[in-house]
Amino acid sequence: MPAQPTFELYQDTIGEWRWRLVASNGKIIADSGGGYVSKQGAKRGIESVKNNAPTADVVVCD
């Protein structure tokens, strides 16, 4: 059975905190898009995605 999707929390080369969501196949399917000053801020970003997107609509932009 494949592994579950995983949020990875890490520091970038300039010391900012970032997160990425990695699918069970190892591909990155989402990321923070920008850095956070604190690790806690990045964790709040992960929680925001978990809490606010489960029923998000898909909008096709032309």
Stockholm file with secondary structure:
# STOCKHOLM 1.0

chainA/1-62         MPAQPTFELYQDTIGEWRWRLVASNGKIIADSGGGYVSKQGAKRGIESVKNNAPTADVVVCD
#=GR chainA/1-62 SS CCCCCEEEEEECTTSCEEEEEECTTSCEEEECSSCBSSHHHHHHHHHHHHHHCTTCCCCCCC
#=GC SS_cons        CCCCCEEEEEECTTSCEEEEEECTTSCEEEECSSCBSSHHHHHHHHHHHHHHCTTCCCCCCC
//
